[in-house]
Amino acid sequence: MKNLSVAESHQERTNGQSIPLIDVRTPGEFRSVHAEGALNHPLESLDAEALPFGKDDTLHLICQSGGRSAMACKKLETAGYKAVVNLEGGTVAWQATGLPVVKGKKAMSLERQVRVAAGSLIVIGAAIGYFVHPGGYGLSAFVGAGLVFAGLTDTCAMGMMIAKMPWNQG
């Protein structure tokens, strides 16, 4: 997998090269804001065999900050794609660089949804532990351990589950 800055990607794509830009965020995140010309193929439902591109085609992949697009690149490489490129910094970097975007309906980002859910579960666990039964503290510990694991492995099971919720679908 090759990594490329968003500026380099934009330059390659506007200099006459027909390189698809695939946004692997949820449909809700994509509707909120996406790089101009991007196509939405969410990571959680990304099917390498169903993509309308050849396995020798160069594909640029983007997400919110670069983590999910890196996972998508690995998934496509495993399926035999030879020229997948991860865009470093994702849509955040794309916007910060001043590159063209399409803005739509405002939606809460997946990362923000995870923070709200994790924080809520920790507070609920602490409240149960204090007011009902000390075993409630286990919920807080479990969520905290999940957050540590997510940070160490750059994967997030809670994020993957939230991405499948109806409000994050097209």
C-alpha positions as CSV (number, residue, x, y, z in Angstrom):
1,M,0.0,0.0,0.0
2,K,1.3,3.4,-1.0
3,N,0.5,6.5,1.1
4,L,0.0,9.9,-0.6
5,S,-0.8,13.4,0.7
6,V,-4.2,14.8,-0.3
7,A,-2.5,17.5,-2.3
8,E,-0.5,15.0,-4.3
9,S,-3.6,13.0,-5.0
10,H,-5.6,16.0,-6.1
11,Q,-2.7,17.0,-8.4
12,E,-2.5,13.5,-10.0
13,R,-6.3,13.4,-10.4
14,T,-6.5,16.8,-12.0
15,N,-3.5,16.4,-14.4
16,G,-5.4,14.3,-16.9
17,Q,-5.2,11.0,-15.0
18,S,-8.5,9.3,-14.5
19,I,-7.9,7.9,-11.0
20,P,-11.0,7.1,-9.0
21,L,-11.3,8.6,-5.5
22,I,-13.1,6.2,-3.1
23,D,-14.5,7.5,0.2
24,V,-14.9,4.6,2.6
25,R,-16.7,6.5,5.3
26,T,-20.4,5.9,6.2
27,P,-23.0,7.2,3.9
28,G,-24.0,9.8,6.6
29,E,-20.5,11.1,6.9
30,F,-20.2,11.2,3.1
31,R,-23.4,13.2,2.7
32,S,-22.2,15.7,5.3
33,V,-19.0,16.5,3.4
34,H,-16.8,14.8,0.9
35,A,-14.0,15.5,-1.6
36,E,-15.3,16.6,-4.9
37,G,-15.5,13.7,-7.3
38,A,-15.3,11.0,-4.6
39,L,-17.4,7.9,-4.8
40,N,-18.8,6.4,-1.6
41,H,-18.1,2.7,-0.9
42,P,-18.3,2.3,3.0
43,L,-15.6,0.1,4.6
44,E,-18.1,-2.0,6.4
45,S,-19.8,-3.1,3.2
46,L,-16.8,-2.8,0.8
47,D,-16.9,-5.7,-1.6
48,A,-13.7,-5.9,-3.7
49,E,-15.4,-8.1,-6.3
50,A,-18.3,-5.7,-6.8
51,L,-16.2,-2.6,-7.5
52,P,-16.5,-1.3,-11.1
53,F,-12.7,-1.1,-11.4
54,G,-10.0,-3.4,-12.7
55,K,-7.5,-5.0,-10.3
56,D,-4.7,-3.2,-12.2
57,D,-6.4,0.2,-11.9
58,T,-4.9,2.8,-9.6
59,L,-7.4,3.6,-6.8
60,H,-7.1,6.5,-4.3
61,L,-8.9,5.8,-1.0
62,I,-9.9,8.4,1.6
63,C,-11.8,8.4,4.9
64,Q,-12.0,10.9,7.8
65,S,-8.4,10.8,8.9
66,G,-6.6,7.9,7.1
67,G,-7.3,4.9,9.4
68,R,-10.3,3.4,7.7
69,S,-8.9,4.0,4.2
70,A,-5.7,2.2,5.2
71,M,-7.8,-0.8,6.3
72,A,-9.7,-0.6,3.0
73,C,-6.5,-0.6,1.1
74,K,-5.3,-3.8,2.9
75,K,-8.7,-5.4,2.2
76,L,-8.4,-4.6,-1.5
77,E,-4.8,-5.7,-1.7
78,T,-5.8,-9.0,-0.2
79,A,-8.5,-9.3,-3.0
80,G,-5.8,-8.8,-5.6
81,Y,-5.8,-5.1,-6.3
82,K,-2.3,-4.0,-7.2
83,A,-2.3,-0.2,-7.0
84,V,-4.3,1.1,-4.0
85,V,-3.3,4.4,-2.4
86,N,-4.2,5.6,1.1
87,L,-4.6,9.3,1.4
88,E,-2.9,10.6,4.5
89,G,-5.0,12.8,6.7
90,G,-8.2,11.9,4.9
91,T,-11.1,14.3,4.5
92,V,-9.9,16.5,7.4
93,A,-6.6,17.1,5.6
94,W,-8.5,17.6,2.3
95,Q,-10.5,20.4,3.8
96,A,-7.6,21.9,5.7
97,T,-5.6,22.1,2.4
98,G,-8.5,24.0,0.8
99,L,-9.2,21.4,-1.8
100,P,-12.7,21.3,-3.3
101,V,-15.4,19.6,-1.3
102,V,-19.1,18.9,-1.6
103,K,-21.1,19.9,1.5
104,G,-24.5,18.5,2.3
105,K,-26.6,17.6,5.2
106,K,-24.7,17.9,8.5
107,A,-24.1,14.6,10.3
108,M,-22.3,13.5,13.4
109,S,-19.0,11.9,12.4
110,L,-18.5,8.2,13.3
111,E,-15.6,9.2,15.6
112,R,-17.8,11.6,17.5
113,Q,-20.6,8.9,17.7
114,V,-18.0,6.5,19.3
115,R,-16.9,9.1,21.8
116,V,-20.5,9.8,22.8
117,A,-21.3,6.1,23.1
118,A,-18.2,5.2,25.0
119,G,-18.5,8.2,27.4
120,S,-22.2,7.3,28.0
121,L,-21.4,3.7,28.8
122,I,-18.6,4.7,31.2
123,V,-20.9,7.1,33.1
124,I,-23.7,4.5,33.2
125,G,-21.3,1.9,34.5
126,A,-20.0,4.2,37.2
127,A,-23.6,5.2,38.2
128,I,-24.7,1.6,38.4
129,G,-21.5,0.8,40.4
130,Y,-22.1,3.6,42.9
131,F,-25.9,3.4,43.3
132,V,-26.9,-0.2,42.5
133,H,-24.1,-2.8,42.7
134,P,-20.3,-2.5,42.6
135,G,-20.3,-4.9,39.6
136,G,-21.5,-2.0,37.5
137,Y,-17.9,-0.6,37.6
138,G,-17.1,-3.6,35.3
139,L,-18.9,-1.9,32.4
140,S,-16.8,1.2,32.8
141,A,-13.6,-1.0,32.9
142,F,-14.7,-3.0,29.9
143,V,-15.3,0.1,27.8
144,G,-12.0,1.7,29.0
145,A,-10.1,-1.5,28.0
146,G,-11.8,-1.4,24.6
147,L,-10.7,2.2,24.1
148,V,-7.1,1.2,25.1
149,F,-7.2,-1.7,22.6
150,A,-8.6,0.6,19.9
151,G,-5.8,3.0,20.4
152,L,-3.1,0.4,20.4
153,T,-4.4,-1.5,17.3
154,D,-5.9,1.4,15.4
155,T,-9.1,-0.6,15.0
156,C,-12.4,0.1,16.8
157,A,-15.0,-2.6,17.2
158,M,-17.5,-0.1,18.6
159,G,-17.0,2.2,15.6
160,M,-17.6,-0.8,13.2
161,M,-20.8,-1.6,15.1
162,I,-22.0,2.0,15.1
163,A,-21.2,2.3,11.4
164,K,-23.9,-0.4,10.7
165,M,-26.6,1.5,12.6
166,P,-29.6,2.7,10.4
167,W,-28.8,6.4,10.7
168,N,-25.3,5.8,9.2
169,Q,-26.7,4.0,6.2
170,G,-27.6,5.5,2.9
